[in-house]
Amino acid sequence: MSQKVRIAGVKHVGASVFLGVDHCGNPCWTRNPERVMVWLCDGWRARFNQRREQRPHNIPVKDEAGEIVDWVKEPLGGPDVADLLSDKEARLQCSWMAGIPAPILSSTDRIEGTEWSAGLKRKKTAGGRVPGFKSRHRNLGFVCWRNASKTGNAIFHKTGRKSGVVVITGMNPTRWRKPGEKLHWRVVIHVRVSQPIRPYTSVHVDWTHRTLVFVNMPLPLPRTGNGKVGIDRGCVHTLALSDGTFMDMPKPSKAELKRLRYLQRRMARQDRTNEAKGGRAAKFASKRRQRTLTEFNTLQGRIVRRRNDWIEKTTTTLAKANILVAMEDLDVKAMTKRPKPRPDPAKPGQYLHNGARTKAGLNRSILSNNWSRLMKRLNDKMDANGGSLVIVPAAYTSQTCHECGHIAKENRESQAIFKCVKCGYEANADVNAAKNILSRALTKTGGGTA
């Protein structure tokens, strides 16, 4: 796991940092560490966007009636986008990027490729848009590879029991040396640490929220048991285990949900029409709307962090205690689709009731339990400690009797009650499904006879 720490402050050491040439052709230097950090973030984001604008995406071709007749591939930067420049050529063409350290510029290649692949996979599985560009208004940040060479870069030094520094080194171009000064400079980032820093490969600086992340390989989880468990995912209980245990994800309180709805309504009132953009809602229309949006994001982020913390702790517990975990194969994207409209044959232009409101509530419940993230994190941790996560078909797991194997829809009396109509076996419906999932996994892997 990566380690996230808080930035306590920054300090500049060495020569003045060359920031580029102004509109009059005069070179600009600075010794302000805050300005240097923003300059590093701007350079990393610009290089990232230069790589991102080369990515192709599909553009619809419409006829005169407005119907889509074909799709063509076009770069995100437009049909006239220039070819991608190397880091050296980008430094020569943009003088303000000439002094940015190479470990920062070179990190954009891998980071952009990883984010693009993850975005396409997320779009395919969960829907959404094609990944876009980095915006200066959302987050300022950069990634720097750790380089333990003679000069060093992104090197961590411990300075106290709960403090340390991360040093970012750079050098001004020779032609832009400030008279009377050297070329080399350093930015010392002071951080607060609460545990020893493990070996890392890079640092990710989030300058907007003043945090720094040491990116390192996850440590293998020491297994404390060799159990085998089946897991049924649900809405009433997030996880139901085959041993009869229930694990429930923490939900937002009524007060938090009430406050979120209030902030959404207030933002809707604060939206103003932007005539210059064709009547679309102006996202940065007023400072009051920005304050409302900040409060909404703060509250929503607290709920998300609480949920993610529960997922990490729960999956760690399961991975430590079991050598085999079985889960059913659920297509969450298909399960959360909205129902199709039902045209009324007797009244053209009108529609019959299709249960859209009820289905929307079910979709929110499924998505709030974050089934996909649960399975992904559990799979990562089972791989790390040598265990295995077995995925089995989900068909009829909730209608099959674990004792006699009889399959009938009538076995499921309600959401929680399971009573076999053939042998009379009674159990919690989710626990019975979890036992069936485990049995299928043992049959699939041969664990029942090994």
C-alpha positions as a LaTeX table, in Angstrom:
\begin{tabular}{lrrr}
\hline
Residue & $x$ (\AA) & $y$ (\AA) & $z$ (\AA) \\
\hline
Met1 & 0.00 & 0.00 & 0.00 \\
Ser2 & 1.12 & 3.55 & $-0.67$ \\
Gln3 & 1.78 & 5.90 & 2.22 \\
Lys4 & 0.09 & 9.30 & 2.35 \\
Val5 & 1.52 & 12.13 & 4.46 \\
Arg6 & 0.70 & 15.76 & 5.10 \\
Ile7 & 2.88 & 18.58 & 3.70 \\
Ala8 & 3.84 & 20.96 & 6.50 \\
Gly9 & 5.71 & 23.47 & 4.33 \\
Val10 & 8.25 & 24.01 & 1.54 \\
Lys11 & 11.63 & 25.71 & 1.37 \\
His12 & 13.86 & 26.78 & $-1.53$ \\
Val13 & 17.64 & 26.28 & $-1.46$ \\
Gly14 & 20.26 & 27.18 & $-4.06$ \\
Ala15 & 20.01 & 29.20 & $-7.25$ \\
Ser16 & 16.95 & 31.14 & $-8.34$ \\
Val17 & 14.62 & 29.00 & $-10.44$ \\
Phe18 & 14.18 & 29.99 & $-14.10$ \\
Leu19 & 10.43 & 30.22 & $-14.88$ \\
Gly20 & 10.62 & 31.27 & $-18.53$ \\
Val21 & 10.58 & 34.42 & $-20.64$ \\
Asp22 & 7.85 & 37.05 & $-20.38$ \\
His23 & 6.08 & 38.75 & $-23.29$ \\
Cys24 & 8.86 & 41.35 & $-23.52$ \\
Gly25 & 11.61 & 38.73 & $-23.83$ \\
Asn26 & 12.93 & 39.20 & $-20.31$ \\
Pro27 & 13.88 & 36.09 & $-18.29$ \\
Cys28 & 11.98 & 35.49 & $-15.06$ \\
Trp29 & 13.46 & 33.92 & $-11.94$ \\
Thr30 & 12.03 & 33.29 & $-8.50$ \\
Arg31 & 13.10 & 32.13 & $-5.07$ \\
Asn32 & 9.55 & 31.78 & $-3.76$ \\
Pro33 & 9.01 & 28.08 & $-2.96$ \\
Glu34 & 5.21 & 28.37 & $-3.32$ \\
Arg35 & 5.62 & 29.75 & $-6.83$ \\
Val36 & 8.13 & 27.02 & $-7.69$ \\
Met37 & 5.66 & 24.31 & $-6.61$ \\
Val38 & 2.90 & 25.78 & $-8.78$ \\
Trp39 & 5.36 & 25.98 & $-11.71$ \\
Leu40 & 6.25 & 22.29 & $-11.30$ \\
Cys41 & 2.55 & 21.39 & $-11.23$ \\
Asp42 & 1.86 & 23.45 & $-14.35$ \\
Gly43 & 4.75 & 21.84 & $-16.24$ \\
Trp44 & 3.70 & 18.31 & $-15.32$ \\
Arg45 & 0.08 & 19.01 & $-16.27$ \\
Ala46 & 1.04 & 20.59 & $-19.60$ \\
Arg47 & 3.23 & 17.63 & $-20.55$ \\
Phe48 & 0.48 & 15.23 & $-19.46$ \\
Asn49 & $-2.08$ & 17.01 & $-21.65$ \\
Gln50 & 0.32 & 17.00 & $-24.61$ \\
Arg51 & 0.39 & 13.22 & $-24.40$ \\
Arg52 & $-3.34$ & 12.94 & $-23.75$ \\
Glu53 & $-4.31$ & 14.99 & $-26.84$ \\
Gln54 & $-2.76$ & 12.29 & $-29.05$ \\
Arg55 & $-5.25$ & 9.66 & $-27.84$ \\
Pro56 & $-7.95$ & 8.71 & $-30.39$ \\
His57 & $-11.67$ & 8.73 & $-29.65$ \\
Asn58 & $-14.76$ & 8.11 & $-31.75$ \\
Ile59 & $-16.58$ & 11.05 & $-33.35$ \\
Pro60 & $-20.13$ & 10.55 & $-34.75$ \\
Val61 & $-20.81$ & 11.44 & $-38.38$ \\
Lys62 & $-24.36$ & 12.75 & $-38.84$ \\
Asp63 & $-26.47$ & 13.24 & $-41.92$ \\
Glu64 & $-28.60$ & 16.26 & $-42.77$ \\
Ala65 & $-31.42$ & 15.00 & $-40.53$ \\
Gly66 & $-29.11$ & 14.74 & $-37.56$ \\
Glu67 & $-28.99$ & 10.95 & $-37.48$ \\
Ile68 & $-25.69$ & 9.17 & $-36.78$ \\
Val69 & $-24.58$ & 7.29 & $-39.89$ \\
Asp70 & $-20.96$ & 6.47 & $-39.06$ \\
Trp71 & $-18.15$ & 6.86 & $-36.54$ \\
Val72 & $-14.62$ & 8.10 & $-37.23$ \\
Lys73 & $-11.55$ & 8.17 & $-34.99$ \\
Glu74 & $-10.07$ & 11.54 & $-34.15$ \\
Pro75 & $-7.40$ & 12.65 & $-31.64$ \\
Leu76 & $-8.66$ & 14.27 & $-28.46$ \\
Gly77 & $-6.74$ & 17.42 & $-29.39$ \\
Gly78 & $-8.66$ & 17.78 & $-32.65$ \\
Pro79 & $-7.97$ & 16.83 & $-36.27$ \\
Asp80 & $-5.14$ & 19.40 & $-36.58$ \\
Val81 & $-3.22$ & 18.41 & $-33.46$ \\
Ala82 & 0.57 & 18.58 & $-33.81$ \\
Asp83 & 2.78 & 15.52 & $-33.43$ \\
Leu84 & 3.99 & 14.67 & $-29.95$ \\
Leu85 & 7.32 & 16.25 & $-29.10$ \\
Ser86 & 10.01 & 14.56 & $-27.05$ \\
Asp87 & 10.89 & 15.99 & $-23.64$ \\
Lys88 & 13.98 & 17.64 & $-25.10$ \\
Glu89 & 12.04 & 19.23 & $-27.95$ \\
Ala90 & 9.33 & 20.39 & $-25.56$ \\
Arg91 & 11.96 & 22.14 & $-23.42$ \\
Leu92 & 13.35 & 23.95 & $-26.49$ \\
Gln93 & 9.94 & 24.98 & $-27.78$ \\
Cys94 & 8.54 & 26.10 & $-24.40$ \\
Ser95 & 11.18 & 28.07 & $-22.51$ \\
Trp96 & 9.18 & 27.99 & $-19.28$ \\
Met97 & 9.51 & 24.17 & $-19.20$ \\
Ala98 & 13.28 & 24.22 & $-19.74$ \\
Gly99 & 14.18 & 24.00 & $-16.05$ \\
Ile100 & 11.67 & 21.35 & $-14.94$ \\
Pro101 & 13.51 & 18.23 & $-13.68$ \\
Ala102 & 13.55 & 15.23 & $-16.00$ \\
Pro103 & 12.06 & 12.77 & $-13.43$ \\
Ile104 & 8.93 & 14.95 & $-13.35$ \\
Leu105 & 8.48 & 15.32 & $-17.12$ \\
Ser106 & 9.27 & 11.67 & $-17.86$ \\
Ser107 & 6.70 & 10.43 & $-15.33$ \\
Thr108 & 3.84 & 11.76 & $-17.48$ \\
Asp109 & 4.36 & 8.99 & $-20.06$ \\
Arg110 & 3.59 & 6.09 & $-17.74$ \\
Ile111 & 1.00 & 7.92 & $-15.63$ \\
Glu112 & $-0.97$ & 9.04 & $-18.69$ \\
Gly113 & $-0.91$ & 5.55 & $-20.22$ \\
Thr114 & $-2.04$ & 3.91 & $-16.99$ \\
Glu115 & $-4.88$ & 6.41 & $-16.45$ \\
Trp116 & $-6.02$ & 6.07 & $-20.07$ \\
Ser117 & $-6.18$ & 2.27 & $-19.89$ \\
Ala118 & $-7.97$ & 2.36 & $-16.54$ \\
Gly119 & $-10.43$ & 4.94 & $-17.85$ \\
Leu120 & $-11.31$ & 2.88 & $-20.92$ \\
Lys121 & $-11.78$ & $-0.22$ & $-18.76$ \\
Arg122 & $-14.00$ & 1.73 & $-16.36$ \\
Lys123 & $-16.03$ & 3.11 & $-19.27$ \\
Lys124 & $-16.52$ & $-0.40$ & $-20.65$ \\
Thr125 & $-17.59$ & $-1.95$ & $-17.36$ \\
Ala126 & $-19.36$ & 0.86 & $-15.50$ \\
Gly127 & $-20.07$ & 3.39 & $-18.25$ \\
Gly128 & $-19.07$ & 7.03 & $-18.40$ \\
Arg129 & $-16.97$ & 9.20 & $-20.68$ \\
Val130 & $-13.61$ & 8.88 & $-22.36$ \\
Pro131 & $-10.85$ & 10.18 & $-20.01$ \\
Gly132 & $-10.14$ & 13.87 & $-20.63$ \\
Phe133 & $-7.47$ & 16.43 & $-19.83$ \\
Lys134 & $-6.04$ & 17.60 & $-16.51$ \\
Ser135 & $-7.54$ & 20.89 & $-15.37$ \\
Arg136 & $-5.76$ & 23.55 & $-13.35$ \\
His137 & $-9.00$ & 24.39 & $-11.56$ \\
Arg138 & $-9.49$ & 20.89 & $-10.13$ \\
Asn139 & $-6.16$ & 19.79 & $-8.69$ \\
Leu140 & $-2.58$ & 20.97 & $-8.82$ \\
Gly141 & $-0.05$ & 18.19 & $-8.53$ \\
Phe142 & 2.83 & 16.30 & $-10.10$ \\
Val143 & 4.60 & 12.94 & $-9.95$ \\
Cys144 & 8.36 & 12.63 & $-9.57$ \\
Trp145 & 10.31 & 9.40 & $-9.98$ \\
Arg146 & 12.72 & 8.54 & $-7.17$ \\
Asn147 & 16.26 & 8.80 & $-8.54$ \\
Ala148 & 19.00 & 7.86 & $-6.09$ \\
Ser149 & 21.84 & 9.12 & $-8.30$ \\
Lys150 & 24.64 & 11.50 & $-7.43$ \\
Thr151 & 22.37 & 14.52 & $-7.25$ \\
Gly152 & 19.28 & 12.51 & $-6.27$ \\
Asn153 & 15.63 & 13.34 & $-6.70$ \\
Ala154 & 12.52 & 12.72 & $-4.59$ \\
Ile155 & 14.76 & 11.45 & $-1.77$ \\
Phe156 & 13.22 & 11.21 & 1.70 \\
His157 & 15.25 & 12.12 & 4.78 \\
Lys158 & 13.94 & 11.66 & 8.31 \\
Thr159 & 14.48 & 14.73 & 10.46 \\
Gly160 & 12.57 & 13.81 & 13.61 \\
Arg161 & 10.30 & 11.29 & 15.27 \\
Lys162 & 7.29 & 12.46 & 13.26 \\
Ser163 & 8.86 & 14.65 & 10.61 \\
Gly164 & 10.92 & 14.37 & 7.44 \\
Val165 & 11.77 & 16.10 & 4.19 \\
Val166 & 11.50 & 15.15 & 0.52 \\
Val167 & 14.05 & 16.89 & $-1.70$ \\
Ile168 & 13.23 & 17.78 & $-5.33$ \\
Thr169 & 16.38 & 18.85 & $-7.19$ \\
Gly170 & 16.69 & 20.68 & $-10.49$ \\
Met171 & 19.06 & 22.71 & $-12.64$ \\
Asn172 & 18.53 & 25.83 & $-14.73$ \\
Pro173 & 19.60 & 25.79 & $-18.40$ \\
Thr174 & 23.11 & 27.15 & $-18.88$ \\
Arg175 & 21.94 & 29.95 & $-21.18$ \\
Trp176 & 19.45 & 31.11 & $-18.54$ \\
Arg177 & 21.86 & 31.27 & $-15.61$ \\
Lys178 & 21.12 & 34.23 & $-13.35$ \\
Pro179 & 24.23 & 36.43 & $-13.08$ \\
Gly180 & 26.21 & 35.72 & $-9.95$ \\
Glu181 & 24.40 & 32.48 & $-9.11$ \\
Lys182 & 24.90 & 28.75 & $-9.69$ \\
Leu183 & 22.68 & 26.49 & $-11.79$ \\
His184 & 21.48 & 23.94 & $-9.26$ \\
Trp185 & 18.50 & 24.47 & $-6.96$ \\
Arg186 & 16.46 & 22.38 & $-4.53$ \\
Val187 & 12.93 & 22.42 & $-3.16$ \\
Val188 & 12.69 & 20.89 & 0.30 \\
Ile189 & 9.20 & 19.62 & 1.13 \\
His190 & 8.62 & 19.19 & 4.87 \\
Val191 & 6.18 & 16.38 & 5.68 \\
Arg192 & 4.58 & 14.92 & 8.80 \\
Val193 & 5.03 & 11.15 & 9.10 \\
Ser194 & 3.50 & 8.76 & 11.63 \\
Gln195 & 5.25 & 5.51 & 10.63 \\
Pro196 & 8.49 & 4.46 & 8.91 \\
Ile197 & 8.55 & 5.13 & 5.17 \\
Arg198 & 8.91 & 1.91 & 3.19 \\
Pro199 & 10.94 & 1.69 & $-0.05$ \\
Tyr200 & 9.13 & 3.63 & $-2.78$ \\
Thr201 & 9.47 & 4.26 & $-6.50$ \\
Ser202 & 7.95 & 7.73 & $-6.84$ \\
Val203 & 6.21 & 10.51 & $-4.97$ \\
His204 & 2.85 & 12.02 & $-5.93$ \\
Val205 & 2.45 & 15.61 & $-4.73$ \\
Asp206 & $-1.10$ & 16.98 & $-4.40$ \\
Trp207 & $-0.41$ & 20.68 & $-3.96$ \\
Thr208 & $-4.10$ & 21.65 & $-3.79$ \\
His209 & $-4.73$ & 19.55 & $-0.67$ \\
Arg210 & $-1.11$ & 19.76 & 0.59 \\
Thr211 & $-0.54$ & 16.00 & 0.66 \\
Leu212 & 2.25 & 13.75 & $-0.62$ \\
Val213 & 2.00 & 10.03 & $-1.42$ \\
Phe214 & 4.95 & 7.63 & $-1.43$ \\
Val215 & 4.10 & 5.05 & $-4.11$ \\
Asn216 & 5.45 & 1.64 & $-3.08$ \\
Met217 & 4.65 & $-1.99$ & $-3.65$ \\
Pro218 & 2.04 & $-3.54$ & $-1.32$ \\
Leu219 & 3.40 & $-5.72$ & 1.43 \\
Pro220 & 2.23 & $-9.36$ & 1.55 \\
Leu221 & $-0.42$ & $-9.93$ & 4.18 \\
Pro222 & 0.58 & $-12.52$ & 6.80 \\
Arg223 & $-2.14$ & $-15.15$ & 6.76 \\
Thr224 & $-3.48$ & $-16.09$ & 10.18 \\
Gly225 & $-5.67$ & $-19.00$ & 9.04 \\
Asn226 & $-6.35$ & $-21.41$ & 6.18 \\
Gly227 & $-10.12$ & $-21.15$ & 6.07 \\
Lys228 & $-12.42$ & $-21.38$ & 3.07 \\
Val229 & $-15.42$ & $-19.11$ & 2.87 \\
Gly230 & $-18.15$ & $-18.24$ & 0.41 \\
Ile231 & $-19.45$ & $-14.66$ & 0.17 \\
Asp232 & $-22.83$ & $-13.47$ & $-1.05$ \\
Arg233 & $-23.10$ & $-9.76$ & $-1.84$ \\
Gly234 & $-26.40$ & $-8.05$ & $-1.17$ \\
Cys235 & $-28.16$ & $-4.78$ & $-0.44$ \\
Val236 & $-29.59$ & $-5.40$ & 3.04 \\
His237 & $-26.30$ & $-6.97$ & 4.20 \\
Thr238 & $-23.26$ & $-5.95$ & 2.16 \\
Leu239 & $-21.56$ & $-9.30$ & 2.72 \\
Ala240 & $-23.05$ & $-12.57$ & 3.99 \\
Leu241 & $-20.49$ & $-15.29$ & 4.73 \\
Ser242 & $-21.05$ & $-19.02$ & 4.56 \\
Asp243 & $-20.23$ & $-19.34$ & 8.28 \\
Gly244 & $-23.24$ & $-17.19$ & 9.15 \\
Thr245 & $-21.38$ & $-13.89$ & 9.64 \\
Phe246 & $-22.78$ & $-10.63$ & 8.24 \\
Met247 & $-20.64$ & $-7.62$ & 7.35 \\
Asp248 & $-22.41$ & $-4.31$ & 6.74 \\
Met249 & $-20.84$ & $-1.27$ & 5.10 \\
Pro250 & $-21.32$ & 2.00 & 7.05 \\
Lys251 & $-24.02$ & 4.16 & 5.47 \\
Pro252 & $-24.36$ & 7.95 & 5.62 \\
Ser253 & $-26.55$ & 9.17 & 8.46 \\
Lys254 & $-29.94$ & 10.81 & 7.94 \\
Ala255 & $-28.44$ & 14.18 & 8.84 \\
Glu256 & $-25.71$ & 13.79 & 6.21 \\
Leu257 & $-28.19$ & 12.76 & 3.51 \\
Lys258 & $-30.44$ & 15.69 & 4.45 \\
Arg259 & $-27.50$ & 18.10 & 4.23 \\
Leu260 & $-26.41$ & 16.68 & 0.85 \\
Arg261 & $-29.91$ & 17.18 & $-0.60$ \\
Tyr262 & $-30.02$ & 20.72 & 0.76 \\
Leu263 & $-26.64$ & 21.60 & $-0.79$ \\
Gln264 & $-27.71$ & 20.13 & $-4.15$ \\
Arg265 & $-30.85$ & 22.25 & $-4.18$ \\
Arg266 & $-28.87$ & 25.34 & $-3.20$ \\
Met267 & $-26.38$ & 24.76 & $-6.02$ \\
Ala268 & $-29.25$ & 24.39 & $-8.48$ \\
Arg269 & $-30.57$ & 27.81 & $-7.42$ \\
Gln270 & $-27.11$ & 29.36 & $-7.67$ \\
Asp271 & $-26.54$ & 28.14 & $-11.24$ \\
Arg272 & $-26.79$ & 30.97 & $-13.72$ \\
Thr273 & $-27.18$ & 30.84 & $-17.49$ \\
Asn274 & $-23.99$ & 31.53 & $-19.43$ \\
Glu275 & $-25.09$ & 33.30 & $-22.59$ \\
Ala276 & $-21.60$ & 33.14 & $-24.08$ \\
Lys277 & $-21.73$ & 29.34 & $-23.99$ \\
Gly278 & $-25.13$ & 28.91 & $-25.56$ \\
Gly279 & $-27.19$ & 28.96 & $-22.38$ \\
Arg280 & $-25.36$ & 26.20 & $-20.53$ \\
Ala281 & $-25.02$ & 26.35 & $-16.77$ \\
Ala282 & $-21.96$ & 28.29 & $-15.68$ \\
Lys283 & $-19.89$ & 26.09 & $-13.34$ \\
Phe284 & $-17.91$ & 29.00 & $-11.90$ \\
Ala285 & $-20.60$ & 31.64 & $-12.00$ \\
Ser286 & $-20.21$ & 32.95 & $-8.45$ \\
Lys287 & $-18.11$ & 32.63 & $-5.34$ \\
Arg288 & $-21.15$ & 31.59 & $-3.35$ \\
Arg289 & $-21.76$ & 28.63 & $-5.66$ \\
Gln290 & $-18.09$ & 27.67 & $-5.36$ \\
Arg291 & $-18.36$ & 27.71 & $-1.57$ \\
Thr292 & $-21.48$ & 25.55 & $-1.74$ \\
Leu293 & $-19.72$ & 23.13 & $-4.09$ \\
Thr294 & $-16.72$ & 22.96 & $-1.75$ \\
Glu295 & $-18.96$ & 22.14 & 1.22 \\
Phe296 & $-20.79$ & 19.50 & $-0.81$ \\
Asn297 & $-17.52$ & 17.88 & $-1.96$ \\
Thr298 & $-16.18$ & 17.90 & 1.61 \\
Leu299 & $-19.24$ & 16.09 & 2.96 \\
Gln300 & $-19.37$ & 13.65 & 0.05 \\
Gly301 & $-15.65$ & 12.96 & 0.39 \\
Arg302 & $-16.07$ & 12.14 & 4.09 \\
Ile303 & $-18.73$ & 9.56 & 3.21 \\
Val304 & $-16.59$ & 8.03 & 0.45 \\
Arg305 & $-13.48$ & 7.83 & 2.66 \\
Arg306 & $-15.47$ & 6.14 & 5.41 \\
Arg307 & $-16.76$ & 3.57 & 2.92 \\
Asn308 & $-13.33$ & 2.94 & 1.37 \\
Asp309 & $-11.78$ & 2.54 & 4.82 \\
Trp310 & $-14.34$ & $-0.17$ & 5.64 \\
Ile311 & $-13.62$ & $-1.93$ & 2.34 \\
Glu312 & $-9.87$ & $-1.97$ & 2.98 \\
Lys313 & $-10.19$ & $-3.26$ & 6.54 \\
Thr314 & $-12.80$ & $-5.88$ & 5.67 \\
Thr315 & $-10.92$ & $-7.28$ & 2.68 \\
Thr316 & $-7.70$ & $-7.37$ & 4.73 \\
Thr317 & $-9.46$ & $-9.39$ & 7.45 \\
Leu318 & $-10.87$ & $-11.86$ & 4.91 \\
Ala319 & $-7.54$ & $-12.23$ & 3.08 \\
Lys320 & $-5.65$ & $-12.92$ & 6.32 \\
Ala321 & $-8.07$ & $-15.53$ & 7.65 \\
Asn322 & $-8.76$ & $-17.54$ & 4.47 \\
Ile323 & $-6.80$ & $-19.33$ & 1.81 \\
Leu324 & $-9.81$ & $-19.57$ & $-0.52$ \\
Val325 & $-12.61$ & $-17.05$ & $-0.95$ \\
Ala326 & $-15.53$ & $-17.70$ & $-3.31$ \\
Met327 & $-17.74$ & $-15.01$ & $-4.83$ \\
Glu328 & $-20.38$ & $-15.04$ & $-7.53$ \\
Asp329 & $-19.89$ & $-13.46$ & $-10.92$ \\
Leu330 & $-22.19$ & $-10.41$ & $-10.99$ \\
Asp331 & $-22.56$ & $-8.07$ & $-13.97$ \\
Val332 & $-23.07$ & $-4.87$ & $-11.98$ \\
Lys333 & $-23.38$ & $-2.73$ & $-15.11$ \\
Ala334 & $-26.27$ & $-4.81$ & $-16.43$ \\
Met335 & $-27.89$ & $-5.04$ & $-13.00$ \\
Thr336 & $-27.99$ & $-1.26$ & $-12.60$ \\
Lys337 & $-29.43$ & $-0.38$ & $-16.00$ \\
Arg338 & $-32.59$ & 1.68 & $-16.07$ \\
Pro339 & $-35.71$ & $-0.12$ & $-17.31$ \\
Lys340 & $-36.77$ & 0.39 & $-20.89$ \\
Pro341 & $-39.83$ & 2.58 & $-21.52$ \\
Arg342 & $-43.12$ & 0.79 & $-22.26$ \\
Pro343 & $-45.17$ & 2.58 & $-24.94$ \\
Asp344 & $-48.94$ & 2.51 & $-24.40$ \\
Pro345 & $-50.50$ & 0.80 & $-27.46$ \\
Ala346 & $-53.87$ & 2.39 & $-26.74$ \\
Lys347 & $-52.47$ & 5.93 & $-26.42$ \\
Pro348 & $-49.70$ & 6.74 & $-28.92$ \\
Gly349 & $-47.08$ & 9.04 & $-27.45$ \\
Gln350 & $-47.76$ & 7.95 & $-23.87$ \\
Tyr351 & $-46.09$ & 5.27 & $-21.78$ \\
Leu352 & $-47.12$ & 2.65 & $-19.26$ \\
His353 & $-45.70$ & 2.28 & $-15.75$ \\
Asn354 & $-42.35$ & 0.45 & $-15.94$ \\
Gly355 & $-41.18$ & 0.63 & $-12.32$ \\
Ala356 & $-38.41$ & 3.14 & $-13.04$ \\
Arg357 & $-38.64$ & 4.80 & $-9.61$ \\
Thr358 & $-38.37$ & 1.48 & $-7.76$ \\
Lys359 & $-35.51$ & 0.33 & $-10.02$ \\
Ala360 & $-33.68$ & 3.61 & $-9.42$ \\
Gly361 & $-33.78$ & 2.97 & $-5.67$ \\
Leu362 & $-32.41$ & $-0.55$ & $-6.18$ \\
Asn363 & $-29.64$ & 0.80 & $-8.42$ \\
Arg364 & $-28.61$ & 3.33 & $-5.78$ \\
Ser365 & $-28.50$ & 0.59 & $-3.16$ \\
Ile366 & $-26.34$ & $-1.66$ & $-5.35$ \\
Leu367 & $-23.93$ & 1.11 & $-6.29$ \\
Ser368 & $-23.65$ & 2.40 & $-2.71$ \\
Asn369 & $-22.43$ & $-1.04$ & $-1.56$ \\
Asn370 & $-19.58$ & $-0.87$ & $-4.09$ \\
Trp371 & $-19.59$ & $-4.56$ & $-5.05$ \\
Ser372 & $-16.98$ & $-4.19$ & $-7.80$ \\
Arg373 & $-14.41$ & $-2.44$ & $-5.60$ \\
Leu374 & $-14.92$ & $-5.06$ & $-2.90$ \\
Met375 & $-14.09$ & $-7.87$ & $-5.31$ \\
Lys376 & $-11.12$ & $-6.03$ & $-6.83$ \\
Arg377 & $-9.46$ & $-5.21$ & $-3.51$ \\
Leu378 & $-10.07$ & $-8.72$ & $-2.20$ \\
Asn379 & $-8.54$ & $-10.19$ & $-5.35$ \\
Asp380 & $-5.45$ & $-7.98$ & $-4.99$ \\
Lys381 & $-4.91$ & $-9.00$ & $-1.36$ \\
Met382 & $-5.52$ & $-12.69$ & $-1.94$ \\
Asp383 & $-2.88$ & $-12.62$ & $-4.71$ \\
Ala384 & $-0.46$ & $-10.83$ & $-2.40$ \\
Asn385 & $-0.52$ & $-13.55$ & 0.31 \\
Gly386 & $-0.77$ & $-16.59$ & $-1.95$ \\
Gly387 & $-4.51$ & $-17.20$ & $-1.58$ \\
Ser388 & $-7.07$ & $-17.49$ & $-4.35$ \\
Leu389 & $-10.34$ & $-15.76$ & $-5.14$ \\
Val390 & $-12.66$ & $-18.09$ & $-7.08$ \\
Ile391 & $-15.46$ & $-16.60$ & $-9.15$ \\
Val392 & $-18.43$ & $-18.93$ & $-9.79$ \\
Pro393 & $-21.64$ & $-18.50$ & $-11.84$ \\
Ala394 & $-24.40$ & $-16.73$ & $-9.95$ \\
Ala395 & $-27.35$ & $-18.59$ & $-11.51$ \\
Tyr396 & $-29.80$ & $-20.09$ & $-8.96$ \\
Thr397 & $-27.50$ & $-19.68$ & $-5.95$ \\
Ser398 & $-30.33$ & $-18.04$ & $-4.00$ \\
Gln399 & $-32.98$ & $-20.62$ & $-5.07$ \\
Thr400 & $-30.94$ & $-23.80$ & $-4.47$ \\
Cys401 & $-31.24$ & $-25.69$ & $-1.21$ \\
His402 & $-27.79$ & $-26.30$ & 0.25 \\
Glu403 & $-28.93$ & $-29.54$ & 1.97 \\
Cys404 & $-30.73$ & $-31.43$ & $-0.82$ \\
Gly405 & $-29.90$ & $-29.38$ & $-3.92$ \\
His406 & $-33.56$ & $-28.77$ & $-4.86$ \\
Ile407 & $-33.99$ & $-25.69$ & $-7.06$ \\
Ala408 & $-37.30$ & $-23.83$ & $-6.89$ \\
Lys409 & $-38.41$ & $-20.23$ & $-6.86$ \\
Glu410 & $-40.77$ & $-21.06$ & $-3.97$ \\
Asn411 & $-37.78$ & $-21.87$ & $-1.71$ \\
Arg412 & $-37.19$ & $-18.14$ & $-1.28$ \\
Glu413 & $-40.09$ & $-16.98$ & 0.86 \\
Ser414 & $-38.75$ & $-13.44$ & 1.29 \\
Gln415 & $-35.53$ & $-11.50$ & 1.17 \\
Ala416 & $-34.20$ & $-13.08$ & 4.36 \\
Ile417 & $-36.13$ & $-16.35$ & 4.75 \\
Phe418 & $-35.19$ & $-19.54$ & 2.89 \\
Lys419 & $-37.28$ & $-22.70$ & 3.37 \\
Cys420 & $-36.88$ & $-25.67$ & 1.05 \\
Val421 & $-40.27$ & $-26.94$ & $-0.17$ \\
Lys422 & $-38.82$ & $-30.44$ & $-0.60$ \\
Cys423 & $-36.81$ & $-31.22$ & 2.55 \\
Gly424 & $-37.93$ & $-28.39$ & 4.82 \\
Tyr425 & $-34.41$ & $-26.97$ & 5.38 \\
Glu426 & $-34.60$ & $-23.45$ & 6.85 \\
Ala427 & $-31.85$ & $-20.85$ & 6.93 \\
Asn428 & $-31.10$ & $-17.23$ & 6.18 \\
Ala429 & $-31.41$ & $-16.78$ & 2.43 \\
Asp430 & $-28.10$ & $-14.92$ & 2.08 \\
Val431 & $-26.19$ & $-17.46$ & 4.17 \\
Asn432 & $-27.68$ & $-20.33$ & 2.15 \\
Ala433 & $-26.56$ & $-18.59$ & $-1.06$ \\
Ala434 & $-23.05$ & $-18.11$ & 0.38 \\
Lys435 & $-22.85$ & $-21.84$ & 1.18 \\
Asn436 & $-23.89$ & $-22.68$ & $-2.39$ \\
Ile437 & $-21.22$ & $-20.31$ & $-3.72$ \\
Leu438 & $-18.57$ & $-22.02$ & $-1.60$ \\
Ser439 & $-19.71$ & $-25.47$ & $-2.75$ \\
Arg440 & $-19.45$ & $-24.45$ & $-6.40$ \\
Ala441 & $-15.97$ & $-23.03$ & $-5.80$ \\
Leu442 & $-14.78$ & $-26.23$ & $-4.11$ \\
Thr443 & $-16.19$ & $-28.29$ & $-6.96$ \\
Lys444 & $-14.51$ & $-26.01$ & $-9.49$ \\
Thr445 & $-11.08$ & $-26.16$ & $-7.83$ \\
Gly446 & $-11.26$ & $-29.70$ & $-6.51$ \\
Gly447 & $-10.93$ & $-28.42$ & $-2.95$ \\
Gly448 & $-13.72$ & $-30.65$ & $-1.68$ \\
Thr449 & $-11.79$ & $-33.85$ & $-2.49$ \\
Ala450 & $-8.20$ & $-32.67$ & $-2.10$ \\
\hline
\end{tabular}
